[in-house]
């Protein structure tokens, strides 16, 4: 449950980030727009690096091409319509009930943003969700025999999210590519922030040790006025000075990694050059019966083939499919 909650929070945060960084309607080159958005997320200090756009142009273009190739993995579009719930096996598999589907279409924040803009008509989006499997025990027909308490895997989907909703498929596809780019930018941001946090921690440790060395040094000087410093005091001072030298050495290594804008730029470039190690997608095929139980390995069994995409980022996995739905101008209750 904790893992599912964490994945849900990650999905919500990424969705919020994507909305804030949507490109404005200008005549600016899309590649330049993408670079500026990525820099804003990863580390705005990068703008102080001379020629940063020239450095990023190739890696950003390569990452865009990679994410465009992943679009072919996403099946659909599937029509989201309460009235089709029992007629479309995919829709029935993805939602526990017609009411759950209706709730998504009425209350989803991304859909309601479109309503507030006064948009209406048919919309396109990517829908992502968490896939859950649980073991159940049920009946199974084998020839003329009815087996009881057979171990089965039931599949369900939760935490449905609407991504890059728009009036046309191409705009949605562009939005999905932007989402992928911003995932890379957040990875770079995490690495840069981690280095800075380590640097700040070491700097604090250095200042503390410098204070301790000053105290112990003063104590030794005071003792020398009357007699030789105690062995204990000398040993304590030696240990503190040794620790201080080690901390200063670690700090110097970090300064070589994160002190300058060019170093933050290098971190972002490094991530953009290997998008396939950050986010991958694959086709996912399931065969489910009307109860949502997997029957992939049961020849001749009654079931429906469900095809989805599965996006993986570190330990986060979400299923995805393109969807269409009709948007009315009425505000959600």
N, C-alpha and C positions, 0 to 999 in steps of 0.2 A: 504493500500500500504506500509506503514511504517513497519507493522508487517511482510509482505512478504519479504521486503528488509532485515529486521533483520534476518529472518530465512535463507534467501539466504546467508548472510554473515556468519552466524553460520555454515551452511553446507560447505561453502568454506574453512573456517578456520579449521574445523575438518578434511576435506579431506587432507589439507596441512600437518596437524599434523600427520595424519596416515602415510603418505608417508615418512616423516622424520624418523619415528620410526619403520619402517618395520624391522623385524628380519634379521640379516645377515645369510648367508648360512654357518653355522658352525655345529659342532657336539654337541653343548651345549644343555642341557636339555631345551625343550620348556617352561617348567614351570619357570625355572631360567631366561630364556630370557624375559618372560612376566613380571616377578617381576622387573627385571632391567629396562625395558622400563617404567613401571608404576612409579617406584621411580624417574626416570629421569624427568617425567612430573610433578608428585605431588610435590616433594621437594627433590633434590639431597642430602640435608643435612641428610636425613634418613639413608644414607649409614654409617654415623658415629655411628649409634645405633647398639650396639653389638647384633648379632643374628637376624637382621631384616628379613633375608630370612626365618628363622624358623618361625617367627611370621606371615609372609605374606603367607607362603606356603598354608595353609588351606583355608584362605579367597580367594586367587587368584584361587585356584583349584575349589572352590565352584562357584565363579563368571563365570569361564570358562564353567562349566557344565550348569549354567543357560543360558548363551548366546548360547551354543550349542543347548539347548532345543528350543530357539527362532527360530533357523534355519528352523525348521519344519513348521513354520508359513509362510515362504516365498514361494510363488508359482513360477512356471516356471520350466525350462527356456523358455522364449519367444524368438523367432528368430527375431532379428532386421535386416531387409533387405528391402531396398526401394521397390524392386520388389514385395514384399508380402504385401505392405501397405494396399491395398484394399481387400486383401484376408483374413487377420487376424484381427478380430474385436478388439482384445486387443491392437494390435499395432496402429490401427486407433484411438482407444479411447485415447491412451497415447500421441499421437503426433497430432498437428493441421494439418500437411500436410506432404507429402513425403519429401519435402524440409527440414522441421525441423528435421526429422529423419536423413536425409543425412548430415545435418550440425553437428549433434551430433557425428556421426561416423567419420567425417572428421576433426573436430576441437577440440574435447574433449581433454583436457590436459592429462588425464590418458591414453587414447588410444594412443595419440601421443608419450607418454613415451615408450610404448611398441614398437612402430615403430622405435624409435631411438635406441632401444636395438636390432633391426634387427629381431624381432619376426614376424611371419606371421601364417596364418591359422585360425582355429576356436578358439575363445576366450570365456571365461565365466566370468561373473561379476554380481554384484547386481546393479540395477539401482534404484535410489530414485528420487522422485519428489514431488512438492507441488501440492496438489489437491485444486482446486478452484471450488466453486459453485456460480452461479449467477442466479437471477430470470429473466426469459424472458416470453413473451406472444406470443403464437402461436396457430396453429390449432390443433384440437384433434377430432378423429373420435370416435363416440359412436353409434354403430349400424349403422343405415342409416343416422344419423345426423352428420353434420360437425360443431363442435363448434369452434367459433372464440375467439381470445383474452383470451385463457385459460392460467392461471398461471402455469409455468413449471420451473423445475430446470435443468439448463444446467451445465454439468461437464466438466472441462478441466484440463490439467496438464501442469505445467511450471517448470522451474529451474531443468531440468533433470541433474542428476549427476551419474557418473560411479564410483562404489566402488569395490575395491579389484579385478581388472581384472587380469586374469591369463590364463594359457593354460589348466587348468583342474578344475573341480568343487570342489574337496577337498581343493585345495590351496585357492580358493575363499572363501570357507566356513571358513577356518582358518583365512583368512583376515578379515572376518566379525566379528568373535569372538574377534580378536585383536582390532577391532574398538570399540566394546562394552566395552572392558576392559579399553581402553584409555579414553572413555567417563567418566568412573568412576574416573580415575586418574585426569581428568580435574576438576571434581567436588571437589575432595580432594584438589587440587591445589588452587581452588578458595576459599575454606574455610580457608586454611592455609594462603594464601595471604591476605585475609580479616582480619584475626586476627593480622597479622603482621602490616598491614596498620593502624588498630585501635590502636595498641600498639605504633607505631611511632607518630600517631596523639596525643595520650595522653602524650607521652614523650615531644613533642613540647609544649603542653599546660602546662605541669608541669614546664618546663624551663621558660616559659613566666610568670607564676604565681610566681615562685621563684624570678624572676627579679622584679615583681611588689611589692612583699612582702619586698624585700630589699630596694626598693625606699621608700615605705611608712614607713618602720622601720627607715630608715635614717632620713626621714622628722620628725618623732616623736622624735627621739633623738635630732635633731637640735632644735626643739621647746622646749624640756625639759631644754635646756641650759638656756633659758631666761624665760620660763613660762610653764604651763601645756599644753600638746598636745590638740589640738582642738577635740571636740567630732566627728566632721566629719572625721578627719584623723583616729581616733581610730576605727570608724565604717567601714571605707574602709579597713583598715588593717585586721579587724576581718573577713570581708567577703572574702578577698583574702586568708587568712589562712584557712578558712573553705572550700573554693573551692579547695585549694591545698591538703587538707587532703582527700577530696572526690576523686580527681584525682589519688592520690597515692594509694588509696584503689582499684580503678578500675584497675590501672596498675598492682597491685599485683595479682589480679584475672587473668589478661591476662598472666602474667608471668607463672602462674601455668598451662596455656593451651598451650603455644607456645614457651617457652624459650629454650627447649631442643629438640634434634633430636628424642628422644623417644616420645615426644608429637606430633610431625609431623607424626611419624609412627602410633600413635594411631588414628589420624585423617584419614589417608589412610585406616587403618584396618577397622575403623567404616563404611566407605563408601563401602568397598569391601564386607562387611558382609550383605549388604542389596541392592543388584543390582536391585531387582524387584521394589524398590521404586524410582530408578533413570531412568530406561529405560524399557519400556514394548512394546510388540508387539501383535497384534491381526489380525485375518483374516478379510478382508473387501470384501464384495460382493456388486457389483453394477449391475443393469440391465439397459443398455443404448440403445436407438434406434440409427439409423444411423446418427442422428444429434448430438449425445452426450447428449440427454435429458434423465433424469431418468424416467423409467417406471416401477419401482419396484412394485408399488402397483396397477398396471393396468393389471388385469387378461386377458390373451389372446392377449396382445399387442405384436407387433413385436419388438424384442430387442435381445441383446446379453448379456450373463452373463460374467462379468469381475471380476476376483478374484485377489486381491492384499493383501499385508501385510501393516499394518499401524504401524509405530514406533512412540512412544510418549516419549518425554523427556521434563518435565516441560510443558511449553506452546508451544513447537515446535512439530509439527506433519508432518511426511513425509510418503508418500506411497512408497512401494518398491516391486520389482519383480526381479527374476533371469532372466538374458538375455544371449543369445549367439549372436555372430556376427563374420563375417569373416574379418580378419585383413590382409591387403596387405602391402607389404614392402615399397610402394611408400609413400613419405612424403606428408603431407597435404599441399595444396597450401597456 
